[in-house]
Amino acid sequence: MSAAGFLEGRRLQMARGVLLQCIMGGYPPSRFYGSDDGDLALVVDPKQIHRLPWSSQPRALAICDADELTGESSRLSTRGQLKTVIARYAARGLVPVVATELEFFVFAPNPDPTQPFQPPVGLDGRREDGHSAFSVSSNNGLRPFFNEVYECMAALGLPRDTFMHEMGVSQFEINLLHGDALLLADQTFLFKHLLKEVALKHGLTVVCMAKPLAHTPGSSMHIHQSVVELDSGRNVFSDEAGEPTAVFRHFIGGQQAGMADFTALFAPNVNSYQRLCHPFASPNNACWSHDNRSAGLRIPASPPVARRVENRLPGADANPYLAIAASLAAGLHGIENGLEPSAAIQGEFQVPENLSLPCTLHAALERLKRSLLAKELFGTEFIEGYIASKTLELTSYFDEITPWERRVLAAQA
């Protein structure tokens, strides 16, 4: 939209079906978004209008809510779904507090998608070979890129906690500061957009796939969650003596109850399960533990005021609004229904069958399709529309034959 039109308050409208557009560009049948495919209004959040610092021409980005023309939030909007979950907490005098950890890869341009990604050539003229994990000098070869990333984050008001080189080749992680759940979802979205735009300026490619490289750890979007009282700001996961509360247990119980049903929301793509089927630091289970990275739900070592639950299932490819909404909704379900968690696990362990999760997109969608809890918390319209869109993507994937199949299976009798 032109700046003049925006400042005049001109309403921007969009076809309702766009909210169910699949990643290849197609749409499920119109019955999932209304046979008329009528318009939605895009309503700007006045706190989320940003001048884009990487753009050579004056440009701005405004995050919008997708509302029905009658005024209520569209049930197909993932940002709207998150706002609904936050309102349910507020009705109980509670506020969820969230932080995200986002991992990503920085690669050289990849014009031929049949070829593997490669790390970029650094300032020293060499490509990283994978020995830089957690090094204090690991991003020096990409210093101009990261310098602009930091500058753009500051310009957009995105406070960062820590930035580090992760275990993969040219893989990095940022920890965003904890705060309001909607704000953190907006910040995570903005940061991913910023990364890709700044990378293009520097002749690089940023990839937020869950598993872009074979034989290499994938990229996660861990979600740290706590709940505080609306009036006092007290962390309700700890009592006055600093001990875990019943609310803390029930939140974990709710997370466990929803994790398998919501796996397709946390791991939305075929590639998501490439990360999860190699479970080192990417646990595909609903177990919980104190400071054990093999558990899907980890309780990080922290003082009582910072007691929190880390959901380690979502990948970097997850929609931050939807993943945060699903995780918080599951926790609130546990609080409202007094759900008790399983026993905590420590050390090496075998995942009990009742705490295992779907390990393919097909299995996850089938589980979501059967989930009464998902339809109760997010509405039948959203869940059925989401499944329809993801089924289109899965069908498109199965329409292609992979190099592995040609290489390994062609010679079979």
C-alpha positions as CSV (number, residue, x, y, z in Angstrom):
1,M,0.0,0.0,0.0
2,S,1.2,3.5,-0.7
3,A,2.2,5.6,2.3
4,A,-0.5,8.1,1.4
5,G,-3.2,5.4,1.3
6,F,-2.0,4.1,4.7
7,L,-2.0,7.4,6.3
8,E,-5.5,8.2,5.0
9,G,-6.7,5.1,6.9
10,R,-7.7,3.2,3.8
11,R,-8.8,-0.3,4.7
12,L,-6.9,-3.2,3.2
13,Q,-9.0,-6.2,2.4
14,M,-7.9,-9.7,1.5
15,A,-9.6,-12.9,0.3
16,R,-10.4,-15.2,3.2
17,G,-8.9,-18.2,1.5
18,V,-5.4,-16.6,1.5
19,L,-5.1,-17.7,5.2
20,L,-5.2,-21.3,4.0
21,Q,-2.9,-20.9,1.1
22,C,-0.4,-23.8,1.0
23,I,3.4,-23.3,0.7
24,M,3.3,-24.1,-3.1
25,G,0.7,-21.4,-3.7
26,G,-2.4,-23.5,-4.1
27,Y,-5.6,-23.7,-2.0
28,P,-7.8,-26.4,-0.5
29,P,-11.4,-26.6,-1.6
30,S,-13.4,-23.5,-0.9
31,R,-15.6,-25.2,1.6
32,F,-12.8,-24.9,4.1
33,Y,-12.8,-21.0,4.0
34,G,-16.3,-20.2,2.7
35,S,-17.7,-20.9,-0.8
36,D,-17.9,-17.2,-1.5
37,D,-14.3,-16.6,-0.5
38,G,-15.3,-13.2,0.8
39,D,-12.9,-10.6,2.2
40,L,-11.2,-10.1,5.5
41,A,-10.1,-6.8,6.8
42,L,-6.4,-6.4,7.7
43,V,-6.4,-4.3,10.8
44,V,-3.0,-2.7,11.7
45,D,-1.6,-3.2,15.2
46,P,-0.4,0.4,15.9
47,K,2.4,-1.0,18.1
48,Q,3.8,-3.0,15.2
49,I,4.5,-0.5,12.4
50,H,8.2,-0.6,11.5
51,R,10.4,1.4,9.1
52,L,12.6,-1.3,7.4
53,P,16.2,-0.3,8.0
54,W,17.7,-2.6,5.4
55,S,15.6,-1.1,2.5
56,S,17.4,1.5,0.3
57,Q,14.0,3.2,-0.4
58,P,11.7,4.3,2.5
59,R,9.5,1.3,3.2
60,A,7.6,0.2,6.3
61,L,6.0,-3.1,7.4
62,A,2.8,-3.2,9.5
63,I,1.7,-6.4,11.3
64,C,-2.0,-6.8,11.0
65,D,-4.8,-8.8,12.5
66,A,-7.1,-10.6,10.0
67,D,-10.6,-9.7,11.1
68,E,-14.0,-10.7,9.6
69,L,-15.8,-7.7,8.1
70,T,-18.3,-8.0,11.0
71,G,-15.4,-7.1,13.4
72,E,-14.5,-10.3,15.1
73,S,-11.1,-12.0,14.7
74,S,-11.0,-14.6,11.9
75,R,-10.8,-18.1,13.2
76,L,-8.4,-18.9,10.4
77,S,-5.9,-16.3,11.7
78,T,-3.0,-17.8,13.7
79,R,-2.3,-14.4,15.3
80,G,-6.0,-14.2,16.2
81,Q,-5.7,-17.7,17.7
82,L,-2.8,-16.7,19.9
83,K,-4.7,-13.6,21.1
84,T,-7.7,-15.8,22.0
85,V,-5.5,-18.0,24.2
86,I,-3.9,-15.0,25.9
87,A,-7.4,-13.7,26.7
88,R,-8.4,-17.0,28.3
89,Y,-5.4,-16.7,30.6
90,A,-6.4,-13.1,31.4
91,A,-9.9,-14.3,32.3
92,R,-8.3,-16.3,35.1
93,G,-6.1,-13.4,36.2
94,L,-3.0,-14.9,34.6
95,V,-0.5,-13.7,32.0
96,P,1.7,-16.2,30.0
97,V,5.4,-15.1,29.6
98,V,7.3,-16.5,26.7
99,A,10.8,-16.5,25.2
100,T,11.9,-18.1,22.0
101,E,15.2,-19.6,20.9
102,L,15.6,-19.6,17.1
103,E,18.2,-21.6,15.2
104,F,19.0,-20.9,11.6
105,F,21.7,-21.6,8.9
106,V,23.6,-19.1,6.8
107,F,24.5,-20.5,3.4
108,A,25.9,-19.5,0.1
109,P,23.3,-18.9,-2.7
110,N,21.8,-22.2,-3.8
111,P,20.4,-21.6,-7.3
112,D,20.1,-25.3,-8.0
113,P,17.8,-27.0,-5.4
114,T,19.0,-30.4,-6.4
115,Q,22.4,-29.6,-4.9
116,P,23.1,-29.5,-1.2
117,F,23.5,-26.3,0.7
118,Q,27.0,-25.0,1.3
119,P,28.4,-22.6,3.9
120,P,29.4,-19.3,2.5
121,V,32.9,-18.2,1.7
122,G,34.1,-16.1,4.7
123,L,36.3,-13.0,4.8
124,D,39.3,-15.4,5.0
125,G,38.4,-16.9,1.7
126,R,37.4,-20.3,3.1
127,R,34.2,-22.2,3.9
128,E,33.5,-23.2,7.4
129,D,34.0,-27.0,7.9
130,G,32.1,-27.5,11.1
131,H,34.6,-26.9,13.9
132,S,33.2,-23.5,15.1
133,A,30.4,-24.6,17.5
134,F,30.2,-22.2,20.5
135,S,33.4,-20.4,19.4
136,V,33.9,-16.8,20.3
137,S,35.2,-16.1,16.8
138,S,32.9,-18.4,14.9
139,N,31.1,-15.7,13.0
140,N,34.1,-13.5,12.1
141,G,33.9,-14.7,8.5
142,L,30.4,-13.3,8.4
143,R,31.0,-10.2,10.4
144,P,29.6,-7.6,7.9
145,F,26.3,-9.6,7.7
146,F,25.9,-10.0,11.5
147,N,26.8,-6.4,12.1
148,E,23.9,-5.3,9.9
149,V,21.6,-7.9,11.6
150,Y,22.4,-6.4,15.0
151,E,21.9,-2.8,13.7
152,C,18.5,-3.8,12.1
153,M,17.4,-5.5,15.3
154,A,18.1,-2.4,17.3
155,A,16.3,-0.3,14.7
156,L,13.2,-2.5,14.9
157,G,13.3,-2.6,18.7
158,L,14.1,-6.3,18.9
159,P,16.1,-6.9,22.1
160,R,18.4,-9.9,22.0
161,D,19.7,-11.9,24.9
162,T,22.4,-14.1,23.4
163,F,23.7,-14.9,20.0
164,M,25.9,-17.9,19.3
165,H,27.2,-20.4,16.8
166,E,25.4,-23.6,17.1
167,M,26.5,-27.2,16.4
168,G,25.8,-27.3,12.7
169,V,28.0,-26.0,9.9
170,S,27.3,-22.3,9.6
171,Q,24.4,-22.7,12.1
172,F,23.5,-20.0,14.6
173,E,21.1,-19.3,17.4
174,I,19.5,-16.3,18.9
175,N,17.7,-16.1,22.2
176,L,15.0,-13.4,22.4
177,L,14.3,-11.8,25.7
178,H,11.2,-13.2,27.5
179,G,8.0,-11.1,27.7
180,D,4.5,-10.9,26.5
181,A,3.5,-13.9,24.4
182,L,2.0,-11.9,21.4
183,L,5.0,-9.5,21.4
184,L,7.4,-12.5,21.3
185,A,5.5,-14.0,18.4
186,D,5.7,-10.7,16.6
187,Q,9.4,-10.4,17.3
188,T,10.2,-13.9,16.2
189,F,8.3,-13.3,12.9
190,L,10.1,-10.0,12.4
191,F,13.5,-11.5,13.2
192,K,13.1,-14.3,10.6
193,H,12.0,-11.7,8.0
194,L,14.9,-9.5,8.9
195,L,17.4,-12.3,8.6
196,K,16.4,-13.3,5.1
197,E,16.3,-9.7,3.8
198,V,19.7,-8.7,5.2
199,A,21.2,-12.0,4.0
200,L,20.1,-11.2,0.4
201,K,21.9,-7.8,0.7
202,H,25.1,-9.6,1.5
203,G,24.8,-12.3,-1.2
204,L,23.8,-15.0,1.4
205,T,20.9,-17.3,2.0
206,V,19.4,-17.8,5.4
207,V,17.5,-21.0,5.8
208,C,15.0,-21.7,8.6
209,M,14.2,-25.3,7.5
210,A,14.1,-27.8,10.4
211,K,16.7,-30.0,8.7
212,P,18.5,-28.4,5.8
213,L,21.7,-30.6,6.0
214,A,22.1,-34.4,6.3
215,H,24.3,-35.7,9.1
216,T,24.0,-32.3,10.9
217,P,21.7,-31.2,13.8
218,G,18.5,-29.5,12.7
219,S,17.2,-26.1,13.7
220,S,14.7,-25.7,16.5
221,M,12.5,-22.9,17.9
222,H,12.3,-23.8,21.6
223,I,9.6,-22.1,23.5
224,H,10.2,-21.1,27.2
225,Q,7.0,-20.6,29.1
226,S,6.0,-19.3,32.5
227,V,2.8,-17.9,33.9
228,V,2.5,-14.9,36.2
229,E,-0.4,-13.3,38.1
230,L,-2.0,-10.4,36.2
231,D,-2.0,-8.0,39.2
232,S,1.2,-8.9,41.1
233,G,3.5,-10.3,38.4
234,R,4.3,-13.3,40.7
235,N,5.4,-16.5,38.9
236,V,2.6,-18.9,39.8
237,F,4.9,-21.9,39.1
238,S,6.7,-21.2,42.5
239,D,5.3,-20.8,45.9
240,E,6.5,-18.4,48.7
241,A,9.1,-21.0,49.8
242,G,10.4,-21.3,46.3
243,E,8.9,-24.8,45.7
244,P,7.0,-25.9,42.6
245,T,3.2,-25.4,42.8
246,A,0.3,-27.5,41.8
247,V,-0.3,-25.0,38.9
248,F,3.2,-25.8,37.7
249,R,2.4,-29.6,37.7
250,H,-0.9,-29.0,36.0
251,F,0.7,-26.9,33.3
252,I,3.2,-29.7,32.5
253,G,0.3,-32.2,32.6
254,G,-1.6,-30.1,30.0
255,Q,1.5,-29.9,27.8
256,Q,1.8,-33.6,27.9
257,A,-1.9,-34.1,27.1
258,G,-1.7,-31.9,24.0
259,M,1.7,-32.6,22.6
260,A,0.9,-35.6,20.3
261,D,-2.3,-34.1,19.1
262,F,-0.5,-30.8,18.3
263,T,2.6,-32.2,16.8
264,A,1.5,-31.1,13.3
265,L,1.2,-27.5,14.6
266,F,4.8,-27.7,16.1
267,A,6.3,-29.6,13.1
268,P,4.3,-28.4,10.1
269,N,6.4,-29.7,7.2
270,V,7.7,-33.0,5.7
271,N,11.2,-31.8,6.5
272,S,10.3,-31.2,10.2
273,Y,10.4,-34.9,10.8
274,Q,13.9,-35.2,9.4
275,R,15.0,-33.2,12.4
276,L,12.9,-35.2,14.8
277,C,13.9,-38.7,13.6
278,H,17.5,-37.9,14.7
279,P,16.6,-37.2,18.2
280,F,19.9,-35.8,19.6
281,A,18.8,-32.5,21.2
282,S,15.6,-32.7,19.2
283,P,13.4,-35.0,21.3
284,N,10.3,-36.4,19.7
285,N,8.6,-37.3,23.0
286,A,6.3,-35.8,25.6
287,C,8.4,-36.8,28.6
288,W,9.5,-34.1,31.0
289,S,12.6,-33.7,33.0
290,H,14.7,-31.3,35.1
291,D,17.5,-30.0,32.8
292,N,17.6,-33.1,30.5
293,R,17.8,-32.2,26.8
294,S,16.5,-35.6,25.8
295,A,13.0,-34.7,27.1
296,G,10.5,-32.9,24.9
297,L,9.6,-30.8,28.0
298,R,12.6,-29.5,29.9
299,I,12.7,-27.6,33.1
300,P,15.9,-25.5,32.8
301,A,18.0,-25.0,35.9
302,S,16.8,-21.6,37.3
303,P,15.9,-19.8,40.5
304,P,12.2,-20.1,41.6
305,V,11.3,-16.7,40.2
306,A,12.3,-17.9,36.8
307,R,10.8,-21.4,37.0
308,R,9.6,-22.2,33.5
309,V,8.8,-25.0,31.0
310,E,10.7,-25.3,27.8
311,N,8.9,-27.0,24.9
312,R,11.7,-28.4,22.7
313,L,9.5,-29.9,20.0
314,P,8.9,-26.9,17.6
315,G,11.3,-26.5,14.8
316,A,12.6,-23.2,13.2
317,D,10.1,-23.8,10.4
318,A,7.1,-23.5,12.8
319,N,4.7,-20.6,12.6
320,P,5.6,-18.7,15.9
321,Y,2.0,-17.5,16.5
322,L,0.6,-21.0,16.1
323,A,3.3,-22.9,17.9
324,I,3.1,-20.5,20.9
325,A,-0.7,-20.6,20.9
326,A,-0.7,-24.4,20.8
327,S,1.8,-24.7,23.6
328,L,0.1,-22.2,25.9
329,A,-3.3,-23.6,25.2
330,A,-2.2,-27.0,26.2
331,G,-0.7,-25.7,29.4
332,L,-3.9,-23.8,30.3
333,H,-6.0,-26.9,29.5
334,G,-3.9,-28.7,32.2
335,I,-4.4,-25.9,34.7
336,E,-8.2,-25.7,34.1
337,N,-8.6,-29.5,34.4
338,G,-6.0,-30.2,37.2
339,L,-4.1,-32.6,35.0
340,E,-1.2,-34.4,36.6
341,P,2.0,-35.1,34.7
342,S,3.8,-38.4,34.4
343,A,6.8,-38.9,36.7
344,A,9.9,-36.8,35.7
345,I,12.6,-38.7,33.9
346,Q,16.4,-38.3,34.2
347,G,19.4,-39.7,32.5
348,E,19.1,-42.3,29.8
349,F,15.5,-43.5,29.3
350,Q,13.1,-45.3,27.1
351,V,10.1,-43.3,25.9
352,P,6.9,-44.9,27.2
353,E,4.5,-45.6,24.4
354,N,1.9,-43.2,25.7
355,L,4.4,-40.4,25.6
356,S,5.7,-41.0,22.1
357,L,4.8,-38.6,19.3
358,P,3.9,-39.0,15.6
359,C,7.1,-39.3,13.5
360,T,5.9,-38.3,10.1
361,L,3.7,-35.5,8.8
362,H,1.1,-38.0,7.6
363,A,0.8,-39.6,11.1
364,A,0.8,-36.1,12.8
365,L,-2.1,-34.9,10.5
366,E,-4.1,-38.1,11.2
367,R,-3.6,-37.6,14.9
368,L,-4.7,-33.9,14.6
369,K,-7.7,-35.0,12.5
370,R,-8.9,-37.3,15.4
371,S,-8.2,-34.7,18.1
372,L,-11.3,-33.5,20.0
373,L,-9.0,-31.4,22.1
374,A,-7.6,-29.5,19.1
375,K,-11.1,-28.7,17.8
376,E,-12.2,-27.6,21.3
377,L,-9.3,-25.2,21.8
378,F,-8.9,-23.9,18.2
379,G,-12.2,-24.5,16.6
380,T,-13.3,-27.1,14.0
381,E,-13.0,-24.5,11.2
382,F,-9.3,-23.8,11.9
383,I,-8.2,-27.4,12.4
384,E,-10.0,-28.8,9.4
385,G,-8.7,-25.9,7.2
386,Y,-5.1,-26.4,8.5
387,I,-5.3,-30.1,7.8
388,A,-6.7,-29.5,4.3
389,S,-3.8,-27.1,3.4
390,K,-1.1,-29.4,4.9
391,T,-2.6,-32.4,3.1
392,L,-2.1,-30.5,-0.2
393,E,1.5,-30.0,0.7
394,L,2.0,-33.6,1.6
395,T,0.4,-34.8,-1.7
396,S,2.7,-32.4,-3.6
397,Y,5.7,-33.9,-1.8
398,F,4.7,-37.5,-2.8
399,D,4.3,-36.4,-6.4
400,E,8.1,-36.2,-6.7
401,I,10.7,-39.1,-6.7
402,T,13.8,-38.3,-4.7
403,P,17.4,-38.9,-5.7
404,W,17.6,-41.5,-2.8
405,E,14.9,-43.6,-4.4
406,R,16.5,-43.5,-7.9
407,R,20.0,-44.2,-6.4
408,V,19.0,-47.1,-4.1
409,L,15.9,-48.6,-5.5
410,A,16.3,-48.6,-9.3
411,A,18.6,-51.6,-9.2
412,Q,16.3,-53.7,-7.1
413,A,14.7,-56.7,-8.8
